[in-house]
């Protein structure tokens, strides 16, 4: 589901790809984040161009906040130097809703006195470059830095500002002496311009049918992921994160379930290679 973090991956697999992921963070923690993500993308060739088109939908609930995003993904491929480079753009809508009963701990009144749902327009963009078995992708969210303006019945206005988020993914695919095995170490960095979080991942694929991975997220979690694509073009995966922060006192870790389906109206010339499908 790399298209979720970087629209330039749109159409990269060379087939129509549908993916769904359900993420339950910090299990047994009251009002912990719960996220559902649906993406679909496909390769297209308008006017002979090597391109991709798709869409992604995100339903994110955490505490008293409910976010929803719907984006159209577009990508174009261009041969550059030693390998192809892809440009991606993802315009869409971003809505935010707050439960009116929520209060700051040190104030008696509620922030909003009724349900409020505000929708804004936003844009995401990314680049993806491959050289032989090396791949690097960078992207940014909230390029327009839209503001959510909530107005109460009393006339007071609350403004919630968005900030740019930046993502970097890089890795190298190794072909082992046993041709059935492929190993891909990678790193994934996330930043809002003030702080940085990184994931270090080792992904192993056997016979293009079974994969396992281990990821370390700094000061947060150790994640284990297993999956298979033995069921024709259907891929299934399950991930469990062991919480390493102080939240492990009240949380039973994070659980993530994944299902994907690839298909094509045309028989591909070469077998597709699937790198890490884990959403880091």
Backbone as CSV, one residue per row, in Angstrom:
resi,resn,N_x,N_y,N_z,CA_x,CA_y,CA_z,C_x,C_y,C_z
1,UNK,0.826,-1.194,0.000,0.000,0.000,0.000,0.870,1.258,0.000
2,UNK,1.906,1.221,-0.798,2.815,2.358,-0.842,2.142,3.601,-1.417
3,UNK,1.082,3.406,-2.213,0.412,4.561,-2.794,-0.211,5.443,-1.721
4,UNK,-0.485,4.884,-0.536,-1.053,5.689,0.547,-0.080,6.776,0.987
5,UNK,1.221,6.430,1.055,2.222,7.390,1.491,2.863,8.158,0.336
6,UNK,2.777,7.624,-0.872,3.448,8.271,-1.990,2.670,8.015,-3.281
7,UNK,2.011,9.040,-3.841,1.195,8.830,-5.044,2.000,8.438,-6.269
8,UNK,3.331,8.612,-6.247,4.122,8.260,-7.426,4.197,6.756,-7.648
9,UNK,3.832,5.949,-6.629,3.792,4.491,-6.811,2.571,4.048,-7.610
10,UNK,1.657,4.957,-7.875,0.416,4.618,-8.567,0.703,3.986,-9.927
11,UNK,0.180,2.773,-10.140,0.369,2.064,-11.398,1.706,1.359,-11.534
12,UNK,2.547,1.415,-10.504,3.905,0.886,-10.608,3.931,-0.633,-10.777
13,UNK,2.988,-1.347,-10.163,3.002,-2.806,-10.219,2.655,-3.350,-11.599
14,UNK,2.097,-2.532,-12.480,1.784,-2.985,-13.824,0.476,-3.735,-13.931
15,UNK,-0.291,-3.793,-12.845,-1.596,-4.444,-12.833,-2.574,-3.555,-12.081
16,UNK,-3.853,-3.912,-12.152,-4.854,-3.249,-11.326,-4.727,-3.809,-9.921
17,UNK,-4.481,-2.951,-8.939,-4.217,-3.383,-7.566,-5.244,-2.757,-6.621
18,UNK,-5.926,-3.598,-5.876,-6.851,-3.136,-4.843,-6.330,-3.625,-3.494
19,UNK,-6.254,-2.732,-2.515,-5.702,-3.071,-1.206,-6.576,-2.500,-0.107
20,UNK,-6.730,-3.289,0.958,-7.472,-2.816,2.131,-6.683,-3.162,3.378
21,UNK,-6.568,-2.201,4.276,-5.833,-2.409,5.520,-6.645,-1.850,6.677
22,UNK,-6.709,-2.630,7.761,-7.369,-2.190,8.983,-6.337,-2.199,10.106
23,UNK,-6.180,-1.052,10.759,-5.119,-0.838,11.738,-5.738,-0.462,13.077
24,UNK,-5.542,-1.308,14.084,-6.041,-1.036,15.432,-4.847,-0.804,16.343
25,UNK,-4.614,0.445,16.706,-3.420,0.812,17.467,-3.687,0.767,18.971
26,UNK,-2.668,0.326,19.723,-2.715,0.311,21.189,-4.003,-0.358,21.694
27,UNK,-4.158,-1.621,21.376,-5.357,-2.379,21.741,-5.619,-2.292,23.248
28,UNK,-6.911,-2.201,23.583,-7.417,-2.096,24.957,-7.166,-0.726,25.586
29,UNK,-6.599,0.199,24.807,-6.435,1.578,25.274,-7.678,2.351,24.872
30,UNK,-8.329,3.015,25.820,-9.597,3.685,25.540,-9.436,4.767,24.479
31,UNK,-10.313,4.720,23.467,-10.316,5.694,22.364,-9.000,5.725,21.594
32,UNK,-8.328,4.589,21.510,-7.072,4.504,20.759,-7.334,4.652,19.264
33,UNK,-6.327,5.032,18.481,-6.516,5.209,17.032,-6.968,3.928,16.338
34,UNK,-7.910,4.093,15.428,-8.406,2.975,14.616,-8.541,3.486,13.187
35,UNK,-7.855,2.830,12.241,-7.759,3.338,10.873,-8.096,2.264,9.852
36,UNK,-8.904,2.622,8.872,-9.168,1.773,7.711,-8.705,2.504,6.456
37,UNK,-7.973,1.799,5.586,-7.430,2.389,4.368,-7.795,1.513,3.177
38,UNK,-8.319,2.125,2.130,-8.635,1.431,0.881,-7.932,2.159,-0.257
39,UNK,-7.145,1.420,-1.048,-6.483,2.014,-2.217,-6.740,1.146,-3.437
40,UNK,-6.790,1.788,-4.591,-6.889,1.068,-5.857,-6.123,1.871,-6.897
41,UNK,-5.315,1.185,-7.694,-4.557,1.892,-8.724,-4.340,0.968,-9.909
42,UNK,-4.019,1.558,-11.049,-3.857,0.797,-12.290,-2.930,1.539,-13.232
43,UNK,-2.202,0.805,-14.062,-1.382,1.465,-15.086,-2.247,1.921,-16.247
44,UNK,-1.915,3.070,-16.817,-2.612,3.577,-17.996,-1.563,4.154,-18.947
45,UNK,-1.944,4.315,-20.193,-0.986,4.837,-21.184,-1.656,5.836,-22.113
46,UNK,-2.123,6.968,-21.581,-2.736,7.982,-22.452,-1.695,8.620,-23.364
47,UNK,-2.004,8.690,-24.627,-1.113,9.296,-25.625,0.271,8.640,-25.628
48,UNK,0.302,7.348,-25.279,1.556,6.617,-25.284,2.411,6.822,-24.053
49,UNK,1.928,7.573,-23.074,2.683,7.804,-21.852,2.617,6.598,-20.927
50,UNK,3.669,6.393,-20.143,3.684,5.371,-19.095,3.201,6.046,-17.818
51,UNK,1.982,5.755,-17.401,1.371,6.485,-16.301,0.532,5.548,-15.426
52,UNK,-0.011,6.101,-14.364,-0.872,5.349,-13.468,-1.960,6.249,-12.920
53,UNK,-3.094,5.654,-12.585,-4.211,6.394,-12.008,-4.822,5.548,-10.896
54,UNK,-5.313,6.203,-9.877,-5.888,5.455,-8.773,-6.610,6.369,-7.804
55,UNK,-7.003,5.797,-6.674,-7.690,6.549,-5.633,-7.390,5.902,-4.299
56,UNK,-7.436,6.701,-3.235,-7.298,6.127,-1.899,-8.268,6.805,-0.945
57,UNK,-8.751,6.018,0.007,-9.735,6.476,0.988,-9.241,6.092,2.377
58,UNK,-9.299,7.035,3.295,-8.803,6.810,4.649,-9.868,7.234,5.652
59,UNK,-10.236,6.318,6.543,-11.145,6.609,7.649,-10.344,6.440,8.933
60,UNK,-10.101,7.531,9.645,-9.202,7.534,10.792,-9.934,8.092,12.011
61,UNK,-9.977,7.302,13.092,-10.651,7.719,14.319,-9.672,7.603,15.484
62,UNK,-9.551,8.681,16.241,-8.667,8.666,17.399,-9.205,9.634,18.442
63,UNK,-9.433,9.098,19.641,-9.998,9.923,20.700,-11.335,10.500,20.299
64,UNK,-11.448,11.812,20.343,-12.688,12.512,20.014,-12.707,13.017,18.573
65,UNK,-11.730,12.587,17.735,-11.579,13.100,16.371,-11.890,12.006,15.347
66,UNK,-12.570,12.404,14.293,-12.859,11.500,13.170,-12.419,12.194,11.886
67,UNK,-11.384,11.652,11.247,-10.875,12.192,9.983,-11.267,11.282,8.824
68,UNK,-11.515,11.897,7.688,-11.790,11.129,6.475,-11.108,11.822,5.298
69,UNK,-10.422,11.014,4.460,-9.746,11.544,3.278,-10.141,10.741,2.053
70,UNK,-10.290,11.423,0.934,-10.550,10.773,-0.353,-9.707,11.495,-1.395
71,UNK,-8.788,10.768,-2.044,-7.849,11.381,-2.978,-7.835,10.663,-4.316
72,UNK,-7.599,11.427,-5.365,-7.360,10.895,-6.701,-5.852,10.882,-6.934
73,UNK,-5.289,9.713,-7.283,-3.841,9.570,-7.461,-3.486,9.529,-8.942
74,UNK,-2.465,10.294,-9.303,-1.976,10.333,-10.677,-0.457,10.222,-10.660
75,UNK,0.121,9.443,-11.589,1.571,9.284,-11.650,2.013,9.168,-13.102
76,UNK,3.233,9.671,-13.364,3.822,9.599,-14.700,5.255,9.115,-14.588
77,UNK,5.661,8.271,-15.513,6.991,7.681,-15.513,7.869,8.361,-16.561
78,UNK,9.143,8.605,-16.190,10.071,9.251,-17.108,11.446,8.622,-16.941
79,UNK,12.060,8.197,-18.038,13.397,7.614,-17.978,14.411,8.696,-17.665
80,UNK,15.178,8.465,-16.600,16.103,9.484,-16.134,17.406,8.816,-15.691
81,UNK,18.504,9.126,-16.353,19.802,8.595,-15.947,19.842,7.086,-16.042
82,UNK,20.124,6.435,-14.910,20.291,4.981,-14.880,18.981,4.236,-14.630
83,UNK,17.917,4.942,-14.400,16.657,4.263,-14.122,15.480,5.205,-14.268
84,UNK,14.262,4.658,-14.194,13.063,5.486,-14.355,12.743,6.269,-13.087
85,UNK,12.178,7.435,-13.269,11.696,8.241,-12.160,10.208,8.483,-12.366
86,UNK,9.432,8.402,-11.289,7.990,8.590,-11.359,7.604,9.827,-10.550
87,UNK,6.690,10.597,-11.128,6.149,11.783,-10.471,4.693,11.494,-10.109
88,UNK,4.299,11.814,-8.896,2.931,11.564,-8.477,2.279,12.779,-7.861
89,UNK,0.978,12.927,-8.110,0.195,14.024,-7.550,-1.140,13.458,-7.069
90,UNK,-1.597,13.938,-5.908,-2.809,13.380,-5.318,-3.679,14.477,-4.718
91,UNK,-4.550,15.101,-5.518,-5.513,16.068,-4.974,-6.682,15.343,-4.326
92,UNK,-7.292,15.983,-3.337,-8.430,15.337,-2.705,-9.057,16.186,-1.623
93,UNK,-10.013,15.591,-0.925,-10.708,16.269,0.161,-10.298,15.653,1.491
94,UNK,-10.314,16.480,2.517,-9.928,16.073,3.860,-10.965,16.661,4.808
95,UNK,-11.715,15.791,5.494,-12.738,16.266,6.419,-12.365,15.888,7.845
96,UNK,-12.754,16.733,8.785,-12.445,16.520,10.196,-13.691,16.807,11.027
97,UNK,-13.939,15.903,11.973,-15.107,16.048,12.847,-14.676,15.829,14.288
98,UNK,-15.217,16.654,15.189,-14.923,16.537,16.610,-16.198,16.185,17.368
99,UNK,-16.065,15.312,18.345,-17.199,15.011,19.204,-17.461,16.227,20.094
100,UNK,-18.694,16.701,20.164,-18.970,17.939,20.905,-18.847,17.787,22.413
101,UNK,-18.851,16.575,22.939,-18.803,16.385,24.391,-17.391,16.440,24.938
102,UNK,-16.378,16.510,24.050,-14.999,16.508,24.545,-14.646,17.838,25.186
103,UNK,-13.843,17.766,26.270,-13.411,18.971,26.968,-11.914,18.890,27.224
104,UNK,-11.290,20.070,27.319,-9.943,20.100,27.843,-9.999,19.730,29.317
105,UNK,-8.992,19.026,29.831,-9.035,18.608,31.239,-9.165,19.767,32.222
106,UNK,-8.670,20.962,31.868,-8.658,22.076,32.831,-9.729,23.130,32.549
107,UNK,-10.735,22.780,31.726,-11.801,23.751,31.505,-13.140,23.038,31.543
108,UNK,-14.161,23.681,32.114,-15.458,23.011,32.311,-16.309,22.949,31.054
109,UNK,-16.162,23.916,30.145,-17.061,23.965,28.996,-16.507,23.133,27.843
110,UNK,-17.384,22.729,26.959,-16.975,21.985,25.775,-16.411,22.936,24.723
111,UNK,-15.571,22.399,23.837,-15.013,23.210,22.763,-16.078,23.560,21.728
112,UNK,-16.881,22.574,21.364,-17.959,22.766,20.398,-19.259,22.303,21.047
113,UNK,-20.345,23.026,20.784,-21.599,22.669,21.443,-22.505,21.831,20.548
114,UNK,-22.023,21.400,19.393,-22.756,20.467,18.557,-21.792,19.839,17.559
115,UNK,-22.262,18.759,16.909,-21.393,18.091,15.938,-20.969,19.061,14.838
116,UNK,-19.672,19.046,14.553,-19.137,19.896,13.500,-18.291,19.048,12.561
117,UNK,-18.505,19.244,11.276,-17.745,18.512,10.268,-17.309,19.516,9.205
118,UNK,-15.985,19.721,9.089,-15.450,20.685,8.142,-14.606,19.953,7.108
119,UNK,-14.789,20.284,5.829,-14.067,19.645,4.737,-13.237,20.683,3.995
120,UNK,-11.991,20.329,3.694,-11.099,21.228,2.962,-10.507,20.480,1.770
121,UNK,-9.939,21.235,0.855,-9.248,20.680,-0.306,-7.752,20.665,-0.013
122,UNK,-7.080,19.581,-0.406,-5.654,19.467,-0.131,-4.972,18.711,-1.267
123,UNK,-3.643,18.763,-1.289,-2.860,18.112,-2.334,-1.657,17.411,-1.708
124,UNK,-1.361,16.218,-2.220,-0.157,15.481,-1.845,0.662,15.234,-3.105
125,UNK,1.974,15.073,-2.950,2.832,14.865,-4.115,4.010,13.997,-3.726
126,UNK,4.616,13.324,-4.745,5.758,12.465,-4.448,6.593,12.150,-5.670
127,UNK,7.793,11.623,-5.409,8.718,11.139,-6.427,9.172,9.744,-6.052
128,UNK,9.457,8.927,-7.077,9.925,7.562,-6.842,10.961,7.246,-7.911
129,UNK,12.152,6.818,-7.470,13.253,6.583,-8.403,13.859,5.215,-8.140
130,UNK,14.119,4.464,-9.213,14.730,3.140,-9.087,15.972,3.073,-9.962
131,UNK,17.020,2.453,-9.410,18.251,2.170,-10.140,18.605,0.720,-9.859
132,UNK,18.414,-0.137,-10.854,18.617,-1.567,-10.665,17.744,-2.037,-9.496
133,UNK,18.326,-2.520,-8.401,17.538,-3.018,-7.273,17.381,-1.995,-6.157
134,UNK,17.871,-0.790,-6.364,17.753,0.270,-5.369,16.519,1.121,-5.664
135,UNK,15.765,1.451,-4.630,14.604,2.317,-4.819,14.571,3.385,-3.723
136,UNK,14.133,4.578,-4.124,14.012,5.707,-3.205,12.722,6.452,-3.528
137,UNK,11.936,6.731,-2.506,10.705,7.483,-2.701,10.588,8.597,-1.673
138,UNK,10.176,9.787,-2.097,9.932,10.899,-1.191,8.561,11.486,-1.502
139,UNK,7.895,11.988,-0.470,6.572,12.565,-0.675,6.280,13.581,0.412
140,UNK,5.245,14.388,0.161,4.818,15.396,1.129,3.300,15.489,1.125
141,UNK,2.721,15.594,2.327,1.278,15.766,2.499,0.981,17.204,2.915
142,UNK,-0.268,17.618,2.695,-0.774,18.931,3.105,0.031,20.067,2.480
143,UNK,0.235,19.978,1.181,0.997,21.020,0.488,0.319,22.381,0.575
144,UNK,-1.000,22.397,0.667,-1.734,23.663,0.740,-1.905,24.157,2.170
145,UNK,-1.470,23.354,3.154,-1.630,23.659,4.593,-3.006,24.267,4.886
146,UNK,-4.079,23.547,4.553,-5.420,24.104,4.773,-5.725,24.241,6.264
147,UNK,-6.672,25.119,6.582,-7.109,25.337,7.962,-8.560,24.896,8.115
148,UNK,-8.851,24.173,9.198,-10.215,23.779,9.530,-10.790,24.841,10.469
149,UNK,-11.893,25.451,10.074,-12.509,26.494,10.878,-13.842,25.981,11.435
150,UNK,-13.909,25.860,12.744,-15.108,25.390,13.429,-15.752,26.571,14.158
151,UNK,-17.038,26.768,13.926,-17.765,27.859,14.574,-18.872,27.289,15.438
152,UNK,-18.939,27.711,16.685,-19.970,27.254,17.612,-21.221,28.104,17.441
153,UNK,-22.316,27.671,18.057,-23.575,28.418,17.959,-23.463,29.770,18.644
154,UNK,-22.504,29.915,19.569,-22.311,31.195,20.253,-21.515,32.179,19.410
155,UNK,-20.994,31.704,18.252,-20.260,32.588,17.367,-18.759,32.511,17.507
156,UNK,-18.273,31.774,18.496,-16.833,31.619,18.660,-16.275,30.697,17.578
157,UNK,-15.074,31.033,17.086,-14.448,30.241,16.025,-13.175,29.573,16.531
158,UNK,-13.062,28.279,16.227,-11.850,27.523,16.548,-11.186,27.128,15.238
159,UNK,-9.909,27.463,15.095,-9.193,27.170,13.854,-8.133,26.098,14.126
160,UNK,-8.174,25.017,13.333,-7.197,23.936,13.426,-6.328,23.983,12.170
161,UNK,-5.043,24.211,12.345,-4.130,24.319,11.222,-3.478,22.977,10.909
162,UNK,-3.248,22.706,9.641,-2.473,21.532,9.235,-1.041,21.965,8.940
163,UNK,-0.129,21.025,9.027,1.276,21.300,8.707,1.749,20.277,7.683
164,UNK,2.798,20.626,6.976,3.365,19.702,5.995,3.926,18.470,6.702
165,UNK,3.695,17.306,6.098,4.304,16.058,6.552,5.169,15.520,5.415
166,UNK,6.321,14.989,5.769,7.282,14.514,4.783,7.600,13.043,5.030
167,UNK,7.763,12.294,3.937,8.037,10.862,4.028,9.176,10.496,3.080
168,UNK,10.043,9.643,3.563,11.148,9.131,2.754,11.234,7.626,2.937
169,UNK,11.215,6.873,1.837,11.378,5.421,1.870,12.511,5.036,0.927
170,UNK,13.447,4.223,1.414,14.566,3.782,0.583,14.924,2.352,0.955
171,UNK,15.319,1.568,-0.047,15.679,0.184,0.217,16.419,-0.430,-0.952
172,UNK,16.892,-1.637,-0.730,17.642,-2.364,-1.766,17.211,-3.822,-1.741
173,UNK,16.879,-4.350,-2.922,16.420,-5.734,-3.041,17.593,-6.643,-3.397
174,UNK,17.890,-7.575,-2.491,18.973,-8.525,-2.703,18.419,-9.855,-3.201
175,UNK,19.053,-10.398,-4.219,18.741,-11.743,-4.683,19.768,-12.674,-4.049
176,UNK,19.326,-13.595,-3.207,20.234,-14.478,-2.497,20.736,-15.594,-3.411
177,UNK,21.706,-16.391,-2.880,22.240,-17.515,-3.646,21.131,-18.486,-4.016
178,UNK,20.175,-18.650,-3.121,18.981,-19.443,-3.422,17.999,-18.518,-4.133
179,UNK,17.789,-18.733,-5.410,16.996,-17.813,-6.224,15.551,-17.686,-5.742
180,UNK,15.100,-18.606,-4.871,13.733,-18.531,-4.375,13.568,-17.446,-3.316
181,UNK,14.682,-16.980,-2.743,14.628,-15.990,-1.669,15.040,-14.608,-2.166
182,UNK,14.308,-13.599,-1.722,14.672,-12.203,-1.930,14.599,-11.497,-0.582
183,UNK,15.606,-10.702,-0.287,15.663,-9.975,0.981,15.790,-8.490,0.680
184,UNK,14.939,-7.687,1.330,14.932,-6.242,1.084,15.018,-5.483,2.398
185,UNK,16.188,-4.968,2.737,16.254,-4.033,3.866,15.796,-2.652,3.411
186,UNK,15.125,-1.926,4.284,14.642,-0.595,3.922,14.536,0.277,5.155
187,UNK,14.423,1.569,4.912,14.222,2.535,5.983,13.089,3.459,5.575
188,UNK,12.288,3.860,6.557,11.138,4.716,6.300,11.162,5.846,7.325
189,UNK,11.276,7.097,6.853,11.341,8.265,7.723,10.087,9.102,7.564
190,UNK,9.577,9.590,8.699,8.403,10.454,8.715,8.714,11.688,9.546
191,UNK,8.314,12.864,9.056,8.611,14.094,9.771,7.541,15.142,9.506
192,UNK,7.293,15.978,10.520,6.418,17.135,10.347,7.217,18.431,10.340
193,UNK,8.527,18.316,10.192,9.386,19.481,10.205,9.947,19.812,11.564
194,UNK,9.357,19.236,12.614,9.836,19.474,13.979,10.427,18.221,14.608
195,UNK,9.867,17.082,14.296,10.349,15.822,14.837,10.436,14.789,13.722
196,UNK,11.227,13.742,13.960,11.439,12.697,12.969,11.208,11.340,13.625
197,UNK,10.475,10.494,12.943,10.309,9.101,13.366,10.792,8.211,12.237
198,UNK,11.492,7.149,12.570,12.012,6.279,11.519,11.682,4.822,11.818
199,UNK,11.524,4.053,10.741,11.345,2.605,10.800,12.495,1.952,10.057
200,UNK,13.086,0.935,10.663,14.093,0.112,9.998,13.475,-1.263,9.775
201,UNK,13.469,-1.710,8.527,12.716,-2.904,8.170,13.577,-3.909,7.408
202,UNK,13.362,-5.195,7.705,13.930,-6.292,6.927,12.776,-7.132,6.411
203,UNK,12.690,-7.235,5.083,11.587,-7.941,4.426,12.152,-9.110,3.628
204,UNK,11.602,-10.303,3.823,12.060,-11.499,3.114,10.895,-12.126,2.365
205,UNK,11.128,-12.447,1.089,10.112,-13.035,0.226,10.599,-14.395,-0.268
206,UNK,9.742,-15.410,-0.123,10.100,-16.755,-0.566,9.199,-17.187,-1.718
207,UNK,9.818,-17.515,-2.839,9.121,-18.051,-4.001,7.991,-17.131,-4.468
208,UNK,8.128,-15.841,-4.143,7.128,-14.832,-4.502,5.743,-15.162,-3.956
209,UNK,5.688,-15.999,-2.904,4.407,-16.441,-2.364,4.266,-16.190,-0.862
210,UNK,5.360,-16.218,-0.130,5.305,-16.054,1.322,6.293,-14.972,1.723
211,UNK,5.883,-14.074,2.598,6.797,-13.037,3.053,6.693,-12.856,4.568
212,UNK,7.799,-12.471,5.144,7.876,-12.125,6.555,8.725,-10.861,6.671
213,UNK,8.459,-10.063,7.678,9.277,-8.874,7.895,9.299,-8.529,9.375
214,UNK,10.363,-7.839,9.739,10.524,-7.318,11.099,10.882,-5.847,10.979
215,UNK,10.206,-5.011,11.754,10.444,-3.568,11.703,10.638,-3.021,13.108
216,UNK,11.559,-2.081,13.211,11.749,-1.353,14.472,11.402,0.109,14.252
217,UNK,10.490,0.625,15.055,10.112,2.037,15.006,10.657,2.706,16.258
218,UNK,11.487,3.719,16.061,12.215,4.281,17.195,11.281,4.792,18.300
219,UNK,11.580,4.373,19.509,10.868,4.773,20.729,9.384,4.434,20.689
220,UNK,8.999,3.479,19.849,7.574,3.190,19.726,7.254,1.701,19.728
221,UNK,7.794,0.938,18.744,7.316,-0.433,18.626,8.285,-1.307,17.842
222,UNK,8.124,-2.606,18.025,8.772,-3.635,17.224,7.663,-4.409,16.533
223,UNK,7.672,-4.417,15.206,6.563,-4.972,14.437,6.978,-6.253,13.714
224,UNK,6.058,-7.229,13.691,6.262,-8.496,12.995,5.117,-8.672,12.000
225,UNK,5.480,-9.011,10.760,4.487,-9.081,9.692,4.684,-10.361,8.894
226,UNK,3.583,-11.082,8.644,3.620,-12.290,7.822,2.503,-12.184,6.787
227,UNK,2.736,-12.788,5.619,1.718,-12.740,4.580,1.952,-13.788,3.520
228,UNK,0.934,-13.975,2.695,1.028,-14.961,1.620,0.191,-14.520,0.435
229,UNK,0.590,-14.973,-0.753,-0.201,-14.741,-1.960,-0.476,-16.070,-2.664
230,UNK,-0.644,-17.139,-1.873,-0.897,-18.460,-2.437,-2.276,-18.577,-3.068
231,UNK,-3.183,-17.692,-2.721,-4.561,-17.793,-3.187,-4.728,-17.005,-4.487
232,UNK,-4.182,-17.570,-5.569,-4.219,-16.909,-6.874,-3.629,-15.505,-6.756
233,UNK,-4.402,-14.484,-7.066,-3.887,-13.117,-7.008,-4.260,-12.396,-5.711
234,UNK,-4.764,-13.140,-4.745,-5.165,-12.549,-3.467,-4.000,-12.609,-2.491
235,UNK,-3.718,-11.492,-1.822,-2.666,-11.423,-0.823,-3.279,-11.163,0.543
236,UNK,-2.803,-11.907,1.527,-3.285,-11.757,2.896,-2.099,-11.515,3.813
237,UNK,-2.264,-10.632,4.771,-1.176,-10.338,5.687,-1.690,-9.975,7.065
238,UNK,-0.862,-10.209,8.066,-1.209,-9.887,9.452,0.038,-9.357,10.144
239,UNK,-0.127,-8.270,10.869,1.003,-7.639,11.553,0.647,-7.409,13.009
240,UNK,1.654,-7.552,13.867,1.473,-7.254,15.286,2.650,-6.423,15.763
241,UNK,2.356,-5.296,16.393,3.382,-4.401,16.922,3.461,-4.557,18.439
242,UNK,4.643,-4.819,18.936,4.885,-4.847,20.370,5.237,-3.434,20.814
243,UNK,4.424,-2.839,21.659,4.644,-1.471,22.102,5.865,-1.394,23.016
244,UNK,6.786,-0.493,22.703,8.011,-0.337,23.483,7.984,0.890,24.387
245,UNK,7.044,1.800,24.164,6.955,3.009,24.978,6.210,2.722,26.269
246,UNK,6.022,3.777,27.097,5.305,3.623,28.360,3.857,3.200,28.162
247,UNK,3.350,3.324,26.937,1.978,2.903,26.667,1.800,1.395,26.806
248,UNK,2.897,0.634,26.864,2.761,-0.816,27.015,2.157,-1.191,28.365
249,UNK,2.063,-0.234,29.292,1.438,-0.502,30.591,-0.077,-0.616,30.481
250,UNK,-0.639,0.009,29.437,-2.103,0.003,29.278,-2.528,-0.529,27.914
251,UNK,-1.563,-0.943,27.082,-1.891,-1.396,25.735,-1.404,-2.824,25.506
252,UNK,-2.176,-3.567,24.720,-1.780,-4.920,24.322,-1.175,-4.931,22.929
253,UNK,-0.554,-3.834,22.528,0.083,-3.783,21.222,-0.860,-3.332,20.134
254,UNK,-0.358,-3.346,18.903,-1.106,-2.878,17.737,-1.297,-4.025,16.759
255,UNK,-2.515,-4.171,16.261,-2.850,-5.251,15.330,-3.255,-4.657,13.991
256,UNK,-2.773,-5.289,12.912,-3.049,-4.795,11.569,-3.347,-5.977,10.652
257,UNK,-4.446,-5.889,9.913,-4.825,-6.928,8.953,-4.862,-6.330,7.556
258,UNK,-4.383,-7.114,6.588,-4.252,-6.619,5.214,-4.781,-7.641,4.229
259,UNK,-5.472,-7.154,3.184,-5.880,-8.003,2.073,-5.705,-7.211,0.781
260,UNK,-5.158,-7.866,-0.235,-4.939,-7.216,-1.516,-5.290,-8.135,-2.668
261,UNK,-5.624,-7.536,-3.788,-5.982,-8.320,-4.970,-5.436,-7.634,-6.211
262,UNK,-4.680,-8.374,-7.005,-4.125,-7.873,-8.267,-4.763,-8.615,-9.433
263,UNK,-5.073,-7.889,-10.492,-5.575,-8.556,-11.687,-5.258,-7.676,-12.887
264,UNK,-5.351,-8.264,-14.049,-5.062,-7.537,-15.276,-5.942,-8.073,-16.387
265,UNK,-6.338,-7.194,-17.277,-7.113,-7.613,-18.446,-6.205,-8.165,-19.541
266,UNK,-4.897,-7.996,-19.328,-3.917,-8.494,-20.275,-2.891,-9.337,-19.527
267,UNK,-2.414,-10.380,-20.161,-1.422,-11.232,-19.539,-0.088,-10.507,-19.491
268,UNK,0.513,-10.354,-18.281,1.785,-9.626,-18.195,2.912,-10.389,-18.856
269,UNK,3.861,-9.651,-19.411,4.996,-10.287,-20.082,5.947,-10.919,-19.100
270,UNK,6.087,-10.317,-17.903,6.994,-10.840,-16.888,6.263,-10.946,-15.566
271,UNK,6.723,-11.882,-14.741,6.132,-12.039,-13.416,6.424,-10.800,-12.598
272,UNK,5.429,-10.346,-11.833,5.605,-9.154,-11.024,6.336,-9.488,-9.731
273,UNK,7.125,-8.535,-9.257,7.796,-8.671,-7.968,7.102,-7.755,-6.971
274,UNK,6.779,-8.312,-5.826,6.111,-7.522,-4.813,7.078,-7.226,-3.683
275,UNK,7.364,-5.949,-3.506,8.189,-5.570,-2.375,7.307,-5.456,-1.146
276,UNK,7.795,-4.799,-0.144,7.105,-4.748,1.131,5.728,-4.089,1.005
277,UNK,4.664,-4.855,1.329,3.329,-4.310,1.280,2.908,-3.789,2.627
278,UNK,3.779,-3.878,3.608,3.467,-3.387,4.951,3.401,-1.875,4.952
279,UNK,2.312,-1.323,5.583,2.238,0.107,5.796,2.997,0.437,7.061
280,UNK,4.111,1.094,6.905,4.974,1.354,8.049,4.521,2.576,8.820
